[in-house]
Amino acid sequence: MKLFFIIATTVFALNFLWSCVKSNPEAIPTLSSHQGEKLLSNHNYIFIDVRTKQEHDTGHIPNSTHIPVKSLESRIDEIEKFKEKKIVVYCRSGNRSSKGTKILNKYGFEAMNLAGGMLQWKGPVEKK
């Protein structure tokens, strides 16, 4: 009976640990709004806005490139020239930019997600 309890406990613990490992996808590199602001003047970084055109037109980070997340993969060739730079990806809240960051990293870019997106952004905003 004692052996059964030990085996059952071990199986439960291993199953729990395995489910934790499976449910935690590869970490997405992320930086805060404050960190992002510091990088605006650094020419080794570019900012990509993955929101819709309408959202982008209401206000965006100055000098950012606009490519909606839905078309990012099909337009990857447009940003190949930035492969040697680090890319900060942003959206409204950080959800779409997480997806965009994953896509860019899959294609060999060094991309990071701007946590909180434009909702948290305290830096300069340019409007069309």
ABEGO torsion letter per residue (X at the ends): XAAAAAAAAAAAAAAAAAAAAAABBBBBBBBBAAAAAAAAABAABBBBBABBAAAAAAEBBBGBBBBBAAAAAAAAAAAAAAAABBBBBBBAAGAAAAAAAAAAAAAGBBBBBBBGEAAABABBBBBX
